[in-house]
Amino acid sequence: MRVEIATLGTRPPLVIENADWLAEAFFAVDPSGKPGGFDDKARETAPTRIESKDVDAINRTMRARSPQ
């Protein structure tokens, strides 16, 4: 499956070839998509605001480096 994402301005669209394979591989391998990953941790806080536990969750499960 080929996915094309429109960009702002006059830049050409972002094209992702084999997007279905890429997504399947991500969720099969990456820890953020597994039980105990980001989705599970995100359910522990309020869905309408960003809390420090949310920042901790993205830093731990998605290898982000977001400051509190």
PDBQT receptor file of N, H, CA, C and O in Angstrom, charges set to zero:
ATOM      1  N   MET A   1       0.841  -1.169   0.000  1.00  0.00    +0.000 N 
ATOM      2  CA  MET A   1       0.000   0.000   0.000  1.00  0.00    +0.000 C 
ATOM      3  C   MET A   1       0.893   1.241   0.000  1.00  0.00    +0.000 C 
ATOM      4  O   MET A   1       1.881   1.307   0.732  1.00  0.00    +0.000 OA
ATOM      5  N   ARG A   2       0.541   2.200  -0.811  1.00  0.00    +0.000 N 
ATOM      6  H   ARG A   2      -0.261   2.146  -1.406  1.00  0.00    +0.000 HD
ATOM      7  CA  ARG A   2       1.261   3.466  -0.912  1.00  0.00    +0.000 C 
ATOM      8  C   ARG A   2       0.417   4.537  -0.255  1.00  0.00    +0.000 C 
ATOM      9  O   ARG A   2      -0.767   4.676  -0.562  1.00  0.00    +0.000 OA
ATOM     10  N   VAL A   3       1.024   5.301   0.654  1.00  0.00    +0.000 N 
ATOM     11  H   VAL A   3       1.986   5.188   0.903  1.00  0.00    +0.000 HD
ATOM     12  CA  VAL A   3       0.323   6.382   1.341  1.00  0.00    +0.000 C 
ATOM     13  C   VAL A   3       0.970   7.692   0.927  1.00  0.00    +0.000 C 
ATOM     14  O   VAL A   3       2.194   7.820   0.907  1.00  0.00    +0.000 OA
ATOM     15  N   GLU A   4       0.129   8.662   0.597  1.00  0.00    +0.000 N 
ATOM     16  H   GLU A   4      -0.866   8.558   0.613  1.00  0.00    +0.000 HD
ATOM     17  CA  GLU A   4       0.608   9.979   0.217  1.00  0.00    +0.000 C 
ATOM     18  C   GLU A   4       0.024  11.001   1.184  1.00  0.00    +0.000 C 
ATOM     19  O   GLU A   4      -1.192  11.076   1.358  1.00  0.00    +0.000 OA
ATOM     20  N   ILE A   5       0.893  11.785   1.810  1.00  0.00    +0.000 N 
ATOM     21  H   ILE A   5       1.881  11.724   1.669  1.00  0.00    +0.000 HD
ATOM     22  CA  ILE A   5       0.477  12.754   2.821  1.00  0.00    +0.000 C 
ATOM     23  C   ILE A   5       0.725  14.152   2.280  1.00  0.00    +0.000 C 
ATOM     24  O   ILE A   5       1.847  14.499   1.913  1.00  0.00    +0.000 OA
ATOM     25  N   ALA A   6      -0.337  14.953   2.234  1.00  0.00    +0.000 N 
ATOM     26  H   ALA A   6      -1.249  14.671   2.531  1.00  0.00    +0.000 HD
ATOM     27  CA  ALA A   6      -0.212  16.328   1.757  1.00  0.00    +0.000 C 
ATOM     28  C   ALA A   6       0.621  17.140   2.739  1.00  0.00    +0.000 C 
ATOM     29  O   ALA A   6       0.557  16.923   3.949  1.00  0.00    +0.000 OA
ATOM     30  N   THR A   7       1.393  18.064   2.218  1.00  0.00    +0.000 N 
ATOM     31  H   THR A   7       1.446  18.240   1.235  1.00  0.00    +0.000 HD
ATOM     32  CA  THR A   7       2.203  18.948   3.053  1.00  0.00    +0.000 C 
ATOM     33  C   THR A   7       1.691  20.374   2.919  1.00  0.00    +0.000 C 
ATOM     34  O   THR A   7       0.901  20.684   2.027  1.00  0.00    +0.000 OA
ATOM     35  N   LEU A   8       2.147  21.225   3.807  1.00  0.00    +0.000 N 
ATOM     36  H   LEU A   8       2.789  20.973   4.532  1.00  0.00    +0.000 HD
ATOM     37  CA  LEU A   8       1.744  22.627   3.750  1.00  0.00    +0.000 C 
ATOM     38  C   LEU A   8       2.560  23.369   2.698  1.00  0.00    +0.000 C 
ATOM     39  O   LEU A   8       3.698  23.008   2.400  1.00  0.00    +0.000 OA
ATOM     40  N   GLY A   9       1.962  24.394   2.156  1.00  0.00    +0.000 N 
ATOM     41  H   GLY A   9       1.037  24.688   2.398  1.00  0.00    +0.000 HD
ATOM     42  CA  GLY A   9       2.693  25.217   1.192  1.00  0.00    +0.000 C 
ATOM     43  C   GLY A   9       2.865  24.529  -0.136  1.00  0.00    +0.000 C 
ATOM     44  O   GLY A   9       1.982  23.815  -0.611  1.00  0.00    +0.000 OA
ATOM     45  N   THR A  10       4.023  24.758  -0.730  1.00  0.00    +0.000 N 
ATOM     46  H   THR A  10       4.741  25.338  -0.344  1.00  0.00    +0.000 HD
ATOM     47  CA  THR A  10       4.272  24.251  -2.080  1.00  0.00    +0.000 C 
ATOM     48  C   THR A  10       5.170  23.018  -2.103  1.00  0.00    +0.000 C 
ATOM     49  O   THR A  10       5.577  22.560  -3.170  1.00  0.00    +0.000 OA
ATOM     50  N   ARG A  11       5.471  22.494  -0.947  1.00  0.00    +0.000 N 
ATOM     51  H   ARG A  11       5.140  22.866  -0.079  1.00  0.00    +0.000 HD
ATOM     52  CA  ARG A  11       6.337  21.313  -0.904  1.00  0.00    +0.000 C 
ATOM     53  C   ARG A  11       5.590  20.099  -1.458  1.00  0.00    +0.000 C 
ATOM     54  O   ARG A  11       4.368  20.011  -1.339  1.00  0.00    +0.000 OA
ATOM     55  N   PRO A  12       6.322  19.170  -2.062  1.00  0.00    +0.000 N 
ATOM     56  CA  PRO A  12       5.660  17.968  -2.602  1.00  0.00    +0.000 C 
ATOM     57  C   PRO A  12       5.142  17.090  -1.464  1.00  0.00    +0.000 C 
ATOM     58  O   PRO A  12       5.631  17.192  -0.339  1.00  0.00    +0.000 OA
ATOM     59  N   PRO A  13       4.165  16.234  -1.738  1.00  0.00    +0.000 N 
ATOM     60  CA  PRO A  13       3.632  15.360  -0.691  1.00  0.00    +0.000 C 
ATOM     61  C   PRO A  13       4.681  14.365  -0.204  1.00  0.00    +0.000 C 
ATOM     62  O   PRO A  13       5.621  14.022  -0.922  1.00  0.00    +0.000 OA
ATOM     63  N   LEU A  14       4.498  13.917   1.019  1.00  0.00    +0.000 N 
ATOM     64  H   LEU A  14       3.735  14.195   1.603  1.00  0.00    +0.000 HD
ATOM     65  CA  LEU A  14       5.338  12.863   1.583  1.00  0.00    +0.000 C 
ATOM     66  C   LEU A  14       4.741  11.532   1.126  1.00  0.00    +0.000 C 
ATOM     67  O   LEU A  14       3.553  11.280   1.328  1.00  0.00    +0.000 OA
ATOM     68  N   VAL A  15       5.555  10.693   0.519  1.00  0.00    +0.000 N 
ATOM     69  H   VAL A  15       6.520  10.898   0.355  1.00  0.00    +0.000 HD
ATOM     70  CA  VAL A  15       5.084   9.408  -0.002  1.00  0.00    +0.000 C 
ATOM     71  C   VAL A  15       5.738   8.284   0.791  1.00  0.00    +0.000 C 
ATOM     72  O   VAL A  15       6.959   8.245   0.938  1.00  0.00    +0.000 OA
ATOM     73  N   ILE A  16       4.918   7.372   1.300  1.00  0.00    +0.000 N 
ATOM     74  H   ILE A  16       3.926   7.403   1.181  1.00  0.00    +0.000 HD
ATOM     75  CA  ILE A  16       5.432   6.211   2.028  1.00  0.00    +0.000 C 
ATOM     76  C   ILE A  16       5.024   4.964   1.252  1.00  0.00    +0.000 C 
ATOM     77  O   ILE A  16       3.850   4.599   1.191  1.00  0.00    +0.000 OA
ATOM     78  N   GLU A  17       6.022   4.326   0.664  1.00  0.00    +0.000 N 
ATOM     79  H   GLU A  17       6.976   4.622   0.713  1.00  0.00    +0.000 HD
ATOM     80  CA  GLU A  17       5.781   3.078  -0.057  1.00  0.00    +0.000 C 
ATOM     81  C   GLU A  17       5.700   1.934   0.968  1.00  0.00    +0.000 C 
ATOM     82  O   GLU A  17       6.376   1.976   1.996  1.00  0.00    +0.000 OA
ATOM     83  N   ASN A  18       4.901   0.948   0.696  1.00  0.00    +0.000 N 
ATOM     84  H   ASN A  18       4.352   0.915  -0.139  1.00  0.00    +0.000 HD
ATOM     85  CA  ASN A  18       4.745  -0.221   1.576  1.00  0.00    +0.000 C 
ATOM     86  C   ASN A  18       4.349   0.180   2.996  1.00  0.00    +0.000 C 
ATOM     87  O   ASN A  18       4.852  -0.388   3.965  1.00  0.00    +0.000 OA
ATOM     88  N   ALA A  19       3.458   1.146   3.121  1.00  0.00    +0.000 N 
ATOM     89  H   ALA A  19       3.049   1.608   2.334  1.00  0.00    +0.000 HD
ATOM     90  CA  ALA A  19       3.055   1.655   4.435  1.00  0.00    +0.000 C 
ATOM     91  C   ALA A  19       2.410   0.567   5.286  1.00  0.00    +0.000 C 
ATOM     92  O   ALA A  19       2.582   0.565   6.505  1.00  0.00    +0.000 OA
ATOM     93  N   ASP A  20       1.684  -0.344   4.682  1.00  0.00    +0.000 N 
ATOM     94  H   ASP A  20       1.544  -0.342   3.692  1.00  0.00    +0.000 HD
ATOM     95  CA  ASP A  20       1.056  -1.414   5.448  1.00  0.00    +0.000 C 
ATOM     96  C   ASP A  20       2.103  -2.326   6.070  1.00  0.00    +0.000 C 
ATOM     97  O   ASP A  20       1.969  -2.730   7.225  1.00  0.00    +0.000 OA
ATOM     98  N   TRP A  21       3.150  -2.654   5.305  1.00  0.00    +0.000 N 
ATOM     99  H   TRP A  21       3.258  -2.326   4.366  1.00  0.00    +0.000 HD
ATOM    100  CA  TRP A  21       4.231  -3.487   5.834  1.00  0.00    +0.000 C 
ATOM    101  C   TRP A  21       4.978  -2.746   6.939  1.00  0.00    +0.000 C 
ATOM    102  O   TRP A  21       5.324  -3.339   7.961  1.00  0.00    +0.000 OA
ATOM    103  N   LEU A  22       5.226  -1.467   6.741  1.00  0.00    +0.000 N 
ATOM    104  H   LEU A  22       4.945  -0.985   5.910  1.00  0.00    +0.000 HD
ATOM    105  CA  LEU A  22       5.936  -0.663   7.739  1.00  0.00    +0.000 C 
ATOM    106  C   LEU A  22       5.151  -0.608   9.051  1.00  0.00    +0.000 C 
ATOM    107  O   LEU A  22       5.729  -0.766  10.126  1.00  0.00    +0.000 OA
ATOM    108  N   ALA A  23       3.850  -0.387   8.967  1.00  0.00    +0.000 N 
ATOM    109  H   ALA A  23       3.380  -0.258   8.094  1.00  0.00    +0.000 HD
ATOM    110  CA  ALA A  23       3.019  -0.339  10.172  1.00  0.00    +0.000 C 
ATOM    111  C   ALA A  23       2.978  -1.702  10.864  1.00  0.00    +0.000 C 
ATOM    112  O   ALA A  23       3.087  -1.778  12.087  1.00  0.00    +0.000 OA
ATOM    113  N   GLU A  24       2.826  -2.758  10.101  1.00  0.00    +0.000 N 
ATOM    114  H   GLU A  24       2.738  -2.696   9.107  1.00  0.00    +0.000 HD
ATOM    115  CA  GLU A  24       2.792  -4.103  10.688  1.00  0.00    +0.000 C 
ATOM    116  C   GLU A  24       4.107  -4.425  11.397  1.00  0.00    +0.000 C 
ATOM    117  O   GLU A  24       4.109  -4.973  12.499  1.00  0.00    +0.000 OA
ATOM    118  N   ALA A  25       5.215  -4.082  10.762  1.00  0.00    +0.000 N 
ATOM    119  H   ALA A  25       5.214  -3.636   9.867  1.00  0.00    +0.000 HD
ATOM    120  CA  ALA A  25       6.524  -4.318  11.381  1.00  0.00    +0.000 C 
ATOM    121  C   ALA A  25       6.694  -3.488  12.646  1.00  0.00    +0.000 C 
ATOM    122  O   ALA A  25       7.219  -3.978  13.646  1.00  0.00    +0.000 OA
ATOM    123  N   PHE A  26       6.255  -2.241  12.606  1.00  0.00    +0.000 N 
ATOM    124  H   PHE A  26       5.829  -1.843  11.794  1.00  0.00    +0.000 HD
ATOM    125  CA  PHE A  26       6.364  -1.378  13.782  1.00  0.00    +0.000 C 
ATOM    126  C   PHE A  26       5.624  -1.979  14.972  1.00  0.00    +0.000 C 
ATOM    127  O   PHE A  26       6.189  -2.104  16.058  1.00  0.00    +0.000 OA
ATOM    128  N   PHE A  27       4.365  -2.348  14.771  1.00  0.00    +0.000 N 
ATOM    129  H   PHE A  27       3.906  -2.246  13.888  1.00  0.00    +0.000 HD
ATOM    130  CA  PHE A  27       3.573  -2.860  15.890  1.00  0.00    +0.000 C 
ATOM    131  C   PHE A  27       4.005  -4.246  16.344  1.00  0.00    +0.000 C 
ATOM    132  O   PHE A  27       3.716  -4.646  17.472  1.00  0.00    +0.000 OA
ATOM    133  N   ALA A  28       4.683  -4.971  15.492  1.00  0.00    +0.000 N 
ATOM    134  H   ALA A  28       4.918  -4.645  14.576  1.00  0.00    +0.000 HD
ATOM    135  CA  ALA A  28       5.185  -6.290  15.875  1.00  0.00    +0.000 C 
ATOM    136  C   ALA A  28       6.481  -6.204  16.670  1.00  0.00    +0.000 C 
ATOM    137  O   ALA A  28       6.755  -7.061  17.510  1.00  0.00    +0.000 OA
ATOM    138  N   VAL A  29       7.280  -5.171  16.409  1.00  0.00    +0.000 N 
ATOM    139  H   VAL A  29       7.057  -4.474  15.726  1.00  0.00    +0.000 HD
ATOM    140  CA  VAL A  29       8.622  -5.103  16.976  1.00  0.00    +0.000 C 
ATOM    141  C   VAL A  29       8.793  -4.004  18.018  1.00  0.00    +0.000 C 
ATOM    142  O   VAL A  29       9.424  -4.225  19.051  1.00  0.00    +0.000 OA
ATOM    143  N   ASP A  30       8.245  -2.835  17.761  1.00  0.00    +0.000 N 
ATOM    144  H   ASP A  30       7.732  -2.655  16.921  1.00  0.00    +0.000 HD
ATOM    145  CA  ASP A  30       8.501  -1.691  18.641  1.00  0.00    +0.000 C 
ATOM    146  C   ASP A  30       7.794  -1.842  19.982  1.00  0.00    +0.000 C 
ATOM    147  O   ASP A  30       6.611  -2.179  20.016  1.00  0.00    +0.000 OA
ATOM    148  N   PRO A  31       8.495  -1.600  21.086  1.00  0.00    +0.000 N 
ATOM    149  CA  PRO A  31       7.895  -1.761  22.414  1.00  0.00    +0.000 C 
ATOM    150  C   PRO A  31       6.714  -0.826  22.683  1.00  0.00    +0.000 C 
ATOM    151  O   PRO A  31       5.869  -1.141  23.521  1.00  0.00    +0.000 OA
ATOM    152  N   SER A  32       6.636   0.310  21.996  1.00  0.00    +0.000 N 
ATOM    153  H   SER A  32       7.323   0.566  21.315  1.00  0.00    +0.000 HD
ATOM    154  CA  SER A  32       5.532   1.235  22.259  1.00  0.00    +0.000 C 
ATOM    155  C   SER A  32       4.190   0.671  21.818  1.00  0.00    +0.000 C 
ATOM    156  O   SER A  32       3.148   1.097  22.317  1.00  0.00    +0.000 OA
ATOM    157  N   GLY A  33       4.200  -0.289  20.883  1.00  0.00    +0.000 N 
ATOM    158  H   GLY A  33       5.046  -0.635  20.478  1.00  0.00    +0.000 HD
ATOM    159  CA  GLY A  33       2.958  -0.868  20.392  1.00  0.00    +0.000 C 
ATOM    160  C   GLY A  33       2.558  -2.158  21.081  1.00  0.00    +0.000 C 
ATOM    161  O   GLY A  33       1.567  -2.781  20.702  1.00  0.00    +0.000 OA
ATOM    162  N   LYS A  34       3.305  -2.561  22.074  1.00  0.00    +0.000 N 
ATOM    163  H   LYS A  34       4.110  -2.055  22.383  1.00  0.00    +0.000 HD
ATOM    164  CA  LYS A  34       3.038  -3.826  22.770  1.00  0.00    +0.000 C 
ATOM    165  C   LYS A  34       2.358  -3.579  24.118  1.00  0.00    +0.000 C 
ATOM    166  O   LYS A  34       2.325  -2.445  24.596  1.00  0.00    +0.000 OA
ATOM    167  N   PRO A  35       1.819  -4.630  24.731  1.00  0.00    +0.000 N 
ATOM    168  CA  PRO A  35       1.234  -4.473  26.073  1.00  0.00    +0.000 C 
ATOM    169  C   PRO A  35       2.255  -3.841  27.024  1.00  0.00    +0.000 C 
ATOM    170  O   PRO A  35       3.424  -4.226  27.058  1.00  0.00    +0.000 OA
ATOM    171  N   GLY A  36       1.777  -2.860  27.794  1.00  0.00    +0.000 N 
ATOM    172  H   GLY A  36       0.828  -2.547  27.767  1.00  0.00    +0.000 HD
ATOM    173  CA  GLY A  36       2.655  -2.114  28.688  1.00  0.00    +0.000 C 
ATOM    174  C   GLY A  36       3.320  -0.938  28.000  1.00  0.00    +0.000 C 
ATOM    175  O   GLY A  36       4.074  -0.192  28.625  1.00  0.00    +0.000 OA
ATOM    176  N   GLY A  37       3.042  -0.769  26.705  1.00  0.00    +0.000 N 
ATOM    177  H   GLY A  37       2.429  -1.375  26.197  1.00  0.00    +0.000 HD
ATOM    178  CA  GLY A  37       3.610   0.324  25.933  1.00  0.00    +0.000 C 
ATOM    179  C   GLY A  37       2.843   1.619  26.133  1.00  0.00    +0.000 C 
ATOM    180  O   GLY A  37       2.117   1.785  27.113  1.00  0.00    +0.000 OA
ATOM    181  N   PHE A  38       3.016   2.532  25.189  1.00  0.00    +0.000 N 
ATOM    182  H   PHE A  38       3.606   2.397  24.393  1.00  0.00    +0.000 HD
ATOM    183  CA  PHE A  38       2.439   3.862  25.342  1.00  0.00    +0.000 C 
ATOM    184  C   PHE A  38       0.926   3.842  25.514  1.00  0.00    +0.000 C 
ATOM    185  O   PHE A  38       0.409   4.506  26.412  1.00  0.00    +0.000 OA
ATOM    186  N   ASP A  39       0.203   3.102  24.683  1.00  0.00    +0.000 N 
ATOM    187  H   ASP A  39       0.623   2.562  23.953  1.00  0.00    +0.000 HD
ATOM    188  CA  ASP A  39      -1.258   3.106  24.767  1.00  0.00    +0.000 C 
ATOM    189  C   ASP A  39      -1.743   2.692  26.152  1.00  0.00    +0.000 C 
ATOM    190  O   ASP A  39      -2.674   3.292  26.689  1.00  0.00    +0.000 OA
ATOM    191  N   ASP A  40      -1.128   1.690  26.718  1.00  0.00    +0.000 N 
ATOM    192  H   ASP A  40      -0.372   1.203  26.282  1.00  0.00    +0.000 HD
ATOM    193  CA  ASP A  40      -1.523   1.257  28.058  1.00  0.00    +0.000 C 
ATOM    194  C   ASP A  40      -1.228   2.341  29.089  1.00  0.00    +0.000 C 
ATOM    195  O   ASP A  40      -2.045   2.604  29.971  1.00  0.00    +0.000 OA
ATOM    196  N   LYS A  41      -0.066   2.966  28.977  1.00  0.00    +0.000 N 
ATOM    197  H   LYS A  41       0.598   2.752  28.261  1.00  0.00    +0.000 HD
ATOM    198  CA  LYS A  41       0.306   4.010  29.935  1.00  0.00    +0.000 C 
ATOM    199  C   LYS A  41      -0.560   5.256  29.772  1.00  0.00    +0.000 C 
ATOM    200  O   LYS A  41      -0.870   5.930  30.755  1.00  0.00    +0.000 OA
ATOM    201  N   ALA A  42      -0.950   5.563  28.543  1.00  0.00    +0.000 N 
ATOM    202  H   ALA A  42      -0.698   5.016  27.744  1.00  0.00    +0.000 HD
ATOM    203  CA  ALA A  42      -1.770   6.744  28.286  1.00  0.00    +0.000 C 
ATOM    204  C   ALA A  42      -3.163   6.616  28.907  1.00  0.00    +0.000 C 
ATOM    205  O   ALA A  42      -3.795   7.624  29.224  1.00  0.00    +0.000 OA
ATOM    206  N   ARG A  43      -3.635   5.404  29.079  1.00  0.00    +0.000 N 
ATOM    207  H   ARG A  43      -3.122   4.585  28.821  1.00  0.00    +0.000 HD
ATOM    208  CA  ARG A  43      -4.957   5.199  29.694  1.00  0.00    +0.000 C 
ATOM    209  C   ARG A  43      -4.956   5.491  31.192  1.00  0.00    +0.000 C 
ATOM    210  O   ARG A  43      -6.019   5.566  31.809  1.00  0.00    +0.000 OA
ATOM    211  N   GLU A  44      -3.784   5.655  31.775  1.00  0.00    +0.000 N 
ATOM    212  H   GLU A  44      -2.921   5.595  31.274  1.00  0.00    +0.000 HD
ATOM    213  CA  GLU A  44      -3.684   5.896  33.211  1.00  0.00    +0.000 C 
ATOM    214  C   GLU A  44      -3.931   7.353  33.590  1.00  0.00    +0.000 C 
ATOM    215  O   GLU A  44      -4.066   7.663  34.774  1.00  0.00    +0.000 OA
ATOM    216  N   THR A  45      -3.990   8.249  32.611  1.00  0.00    +0.000 N 
ATOM    217  H   THR A  45      -3.880   7.997  31.649  1.00  0.00    +0.000 HD
ATOM    218  CA  THR A  45      -4.169   9.677  32.901  1.00  0.00    +0.000 C 
ATOM    219  C   THR A  45      -5.416  10.209  32.201  1.00  0.00    +0.000 C 
ATOM    220  O   THR A  45      -6.036   9.518  31.392  1.00  0.00    +0.000 OA
ATOM    221  N   ALA A  46      -5.766  11.441  32.526  1.00  0.00    +0.000 N 
ATOM    222  H   ALA A  46      -5.263  12.002  33.183  1.00  0.00    +0.000 HD
ATOM    223  CA  ALA A  46      -6.961  12.065  31.950  1.00  0.00    +0.000 C 
ATOM    224  C   ALA A  46      -6.799  12.224  30.433  1.00  0.00    +0.000 C 
ATOM    225  O   ALA A  46      -5.737  12.637  29.967  1.00  0.00    +0.000 OA
ATOM    226  N   PRO A  47      -7.837  11.901  29.669  1.00  0.00    +0.000 N 
ATOM    227  CA  PRO A  47      -7.724  11.965  28.209  1.00  0.00    +0.000 C 
ATOM    228  C   PRO A  47      -7.758  13.389  27.643  1.00  0.00    +0.000 C 
ATOM    229  O   PRO A  47      -7.490  13.579  26.456  1.00  0.00    +0.000 OA
ATOM    230  N   THR A  48      -8.078  14.380  28.456  1.00  0.00    +0.000 N 
ATOM    231  H   THR A  48      -8.295  14.226  29.420  1.00  0.00    +0.000 HD
ATOM    232  CA  THR A  48      -8.252  15.739  27.940  1.00  0.00    +0.000 C 
ATOM    233  C   THR A  48      -7.112  16.690  28.283  1.00  0.00    +0.000 C 
ATOM    234  O   THR A  48      -7.187  17.881  27.980  1.00  0.00    +0.000 OA
ATOM    235  N   ARG A  49      -6.066  16.179  28.906  1.00  0.00    +0.000 N 
ATOM    236  H   ARG A  49      -6.005  15.212  29.152  1.00  0.00    +0.000 HD
ATOM    237  CA  ARG A  49      -4.928  17.056  29.204  1.00  0.00    +0.000 C 
ATOM    238  C   ARG A  49      -3.634  16.235  29.229  1.00  0.00    +0.000 C 
ATOM    239  O   ARG A  49      -3.653  15.015  29.386  1.00  0.00    +0.000 OA
ATOM    240  N   ILE A  50      -2.531  16.933  29.072  1.00  0.00    +0.000 N 
ATOM    241  H   ILE A  50      -2.516  17.925  28.945  1.00  0.00    +0.000 HD
ATOM    242  CA  ILE A  50      -1.225  16.292  29.108  1.00  0.00    +0.000 C 
ATOM    243  C   ILE A  50      -0.653  16.447  30.505  1.00  0.00    +0.000 C 
ATOM    244  O   ILE A  50      -0.524  17.558  31.018  1.00  0.00    +0.000 OA
ATOM    245  N   GLU A  51      -0.312  15.322  31.111  1.00  0.00    +0.000 N 
ATOM    246  H   GLU A  51      -0.416  14.419  30.693  1.00  0.00    +0.000 HD
ATOM    247  CA  GLU A  51       0.236  15.315  32.468  1.00  0.00    +0.000 C 
ATOM    248  C   GLU A  51       1.692  14.860  32.421  1.00  0.00    +0.000 C 
ATOM    249  O   GLU A  51       2.152  14.347  31.401  1.00  0.00    +0.000 OA
ATOM    250  N   SER A  52       2.405  15.045  33.508  1.00  0.00    +0.000 N 
ATOM    251  H   SER A  52       2.031  15.462  34.337  1.00  0.00    +0.000 HD
ATOM    252  CA  SER A  52       3.811  14.640  33.549  1.00  0.00    +0.000 C 
ATOM    253  C   SER A  52       3.956  13.134  33.315  1.00  0.00    +0.000 C 
ATOM    254  O   SER A  52       4.953  12.693  32.745  1.00  0.00    +0.000 OA
ATOM    255  N   LYS A  53       2.964  12.336  33.753  1.00  0.00    +0.000 N 
ATOM    256  H   LYS A  53       2.154  12.694  34.216  1.00  0.00    +0.000 HD
ATOM    257  CA  LYS A  53       3.019  10.890  33.492  1.00  0.00    +0.000 C 
ATOM    258  C   LYS A  53       2.945  10.591  31.990  1.00  0.00    +0.000 C 
ATOM    259  O   LYS A  53       3.515   9.604  31.525  1.00  0.00    +0.000 OA
ATOM    260  N   ASP A  54       2.243  11.443  31.232  1.00  0.00    +0.000 N 
ATOM    261  H   ASP A  54       1.780  12.245  31.609  1.00  0.00    +0.000 HD
ATOM    262  CA  ASP A  54       2.179  11.267  29.779  1.00  0.00    +0.000 C 
ATOM    263  C   ASP A  54       3.551  11.518  29.144  1.00  0.00    +0.000 C 
ATOM    264  O   ASP A  54       3.983  10.783  28.256  1.00  0.00    +0.000 OA
ATOM    265  N   VAL A  55       4.222  12.564  29.616  1.00  0.00    +0.000 N 
ATOM    266  H   VAL A  55       3.872  13.161  30.337  1.00  0.00    +0.000 HD
ATOM    267  CA  VAL A  55       5.556  12.872  29.098  1.00  0.00    +0.000 C 
ATOM    268  C   VAL A  55       6.516  11.738  29.457  1.00  0.00    +0.000 C 
ATOM    269  O   VAL A  55       7.337  11.330  28.636  1.00  0.00    +0.000 OA
ATOM    270  N   ASP A  56       6.409  11.240  30.671  1.00  0.00    +0.000 N 
ATOM    271  H   ASP A  56       5.742  11.571  31.338  1.00  0.00    +0.000 HD
ATOM    272  CA  ASP A  56       7.234  10.091  31.066  1.00  0.00    +0.000 C 
ATOM    273  C   ASP A  56       6.968   8.896  30.145  1.00  0.00    +0.000 C 
ATOM    274  O   ASP A  56       7.894   8.182  29.760  1.00  0.00    +0.000 OA
ATOM    275  N   ALA A  57       5.701   8.688  29.800  1.00  0.00    +0.000 N 
ATOM    276  H   ALA A  57       4.949   9.269  30.113  1.00  0.00    +0.000 HD
ATOM    277  CA  ALA A  57       5.334   7.549  28.950  1.00  0.00    +0.000 C 
ATOM    278  C   ALA A  57       5.952   7.668  27.558  1.00  0.00    +0.000 C 
ATOM    279  O   ALA A  57       6.477   6.683  27.040  1.00  0.00    +0.000 OA
ATOM    280  N   ILE A  58       5.900   8.847  26.944  1.00  0.00    +0.000 N 
ATOM    281  H   ILE A  58       5.473   9.647  27.365  1.00  0.00    +0.000 HD
ATOM    282  CA  ILE A  58       6.495   8.957  25.603  1.00  0.00    +0.000 C 
ATOM    283  C   ILE A  58       8.012   8.860  25.670  1.00  0.00    +0.000 C 
ATOM    284  O   ILE A  58       8.646   8.337  24.754  1.00  0.00    +0.000 OA
ATOM    285  N   ASN A  59       8.590   9.363  26.750  1.00  0.00    +0.000 N 
ATOM    286  H   ASN A  59       8.075   9.788  27.494  1.00  0.00    +0.000 HD
ATOM    287  CA  ASN A  59      10.051   9.271  26.881  1.00  0.00    +0.000 C 
ATOM    288  C   ASN A  59      10.499   7.824  27.082  1.00  0.00    +0.000 C 
ATOM    289  O   ASN A  59      11.546   7.432  26.566  1.00  0.00    +0.000 OA
ATOM    290  N   ARG A  60       9.742   7.039  27.806  1.00  0.00    +0.000 N 
ATOM    291  H   ARG A  60       8.891   7.358  28.225  1.00  0.00    +0.000 HD
ATOM    292  CA  ARG A  60      10.127   5.650  28.069  1.00  0.00    +0.000 C 
ATOM    293  C   ARG A  60       9.780   4.706  26.921  1.00  0.00    +0.000 C 
ATOM    294  O   ARG A  60      10.590   3.862  26.540  1.00  0.00    +0.000 OA
ATOM    295  N   THR A  61       8.582   4.848  26.376  1.00  0.00    +0.000 N 
ATOM    296  H   THR A  61       7.923   5.534  26.685  1.00  0.00    +0.000 HD
ATOM    297  CA  THR A  61       8.124   3.856  25.398  1.00  0.00    +0.000 C 
ATOM    298  C   THR A  61       8.387   4.234  23.947  1.00  0.00    +0.000 C 
ATOM    299  O   THR A  61       8.405   3.358  23.082  1.00  0.00    +0.000 OA
ATOM    300  N   MET A  62       8.587   5.496  23.663  1.00  0.00    +0.000 N 
ATOM    301  H   MET A  62       8.572   6.207  24.365  1.00  0.00    +0.000 HD
ATOM    302  CA  MET A  62       8.791   5.923  22.271  1.00  0.00    +0.000 C 
ATOM    303  C   MET A  62      10.164   6.519  22.030  1.00  0.00    +0.000 C 
ATOM    304  O   MET A  62      10.426   7.093  20.973  1.00  0.00    +0.000 OA
ATOM    305  N   ARG A  63      11.030   6.382  23.005  1.00  0.00    +0.000 N 
ATOM    306  H   ARG A  63      10.817   5.916  23.864  1.00  0.00    +0.000 HD
ATOM    307  CA  ARG A  63      12.401   6.888  22.899  1.00  0.00    +0.000 C 
ATOM    308  C   ARG A  63      12.443   8.381  22.599  1.00  0.00    +0.000 C 
ATOM    309  O   ARG A  63      13.370   8.858  21.945  1.00  0.00    +0.000 OA
ATOM    310  N   ALA A  64      11.443   9.120  23.073  1.00  0.00    +0.000 N 
ATOM    311  H   ALA A  64      10.690   8.732  23.604  1.00  0.00    +0.000 HD
ATOM    312  CA  ALA A  64      11.451  10.575  22.944  1.00  0.00    +0.000 C 
ATOM    313  C   ALA A  64      12.308  11.175  24.047  1.00  0.00    +0.000 C 
ATOM    314  O   ALA A  64      12.661  10.488  25.006  1.00  0.00    +0.000 OA
ATOM    315  N   ARG A  65      12.634  12.412  23.919  1.00  0.00    +0.000 N 
ATOM    316  H   ARG A  65      12.348  12.970  23.139  1.00  0.00    +0.000 HD
ATOM    317  CA  ARG A  65      13.417  13.111  24.937  1.00  0.00    +0.000 C 
ATOM    318  C   ARG A  65      12.738  14.443  25.230  1.00  0.00    +0.000 C 
ATOM    319  O   ARG A  65      13.348  15.507  25.124  1.00  0.00    +0.000 OA
ATOM    320  N   SER A  66      11.473  14.362  25.599  1.00  0.00    +0.000 N 
ATOM    321  H   SER A  66      10.978  13.497  25.684  1.00  0.00    +0.000 HD
ATOM    322  CA  SER A  66      10.688  15.569  25.861  1.00  0.00    +0.000 C 
ATOM    323  C   SER A  66      10.877  16.013  27.306  1.00  0.00    +0.000 C 
ATOM    324  O   SER A  66      10.798  15.199  28.227  1.00  0.00    +0.000 OA
ATOM    325  N   PRO A  67      11.127  17.305  27.503  1.00  0.00    +0.000 N 
ATOM    326  CA  PRO A  67      11.278  17.796  28.870  1.00  0.00    +0.000 C 
ATOM    327  C   PRO A  67       9.926  17.880  29.572  1.00  0.00    +0.000 C 
ATOM    328  O   PRO A  67       8.885  18.004  28.925  1.00  0.00    +0.000 OA
ATOM    329  N   GLN A  68       9.952  17.813  30.882  1.00  0.00    +0.000 N 
ATOM    330  H   GLN A  68      10.797  17.713  31.407  1.00  0.00    +0.000 HD
ATOM    331  CA  GLN A  68       8.720  17.981  31.652  1.00  0.00    +0.000 C 
ATOM    332  C   GLN A  68       8.248  19.406  31.485  1.00  0.00    +0.000 C 
ATOM    333  O   GLN A  68       7.220  19.786  32.046  1.00  0.00    +0.000 OA
TER     334      GLN A  68
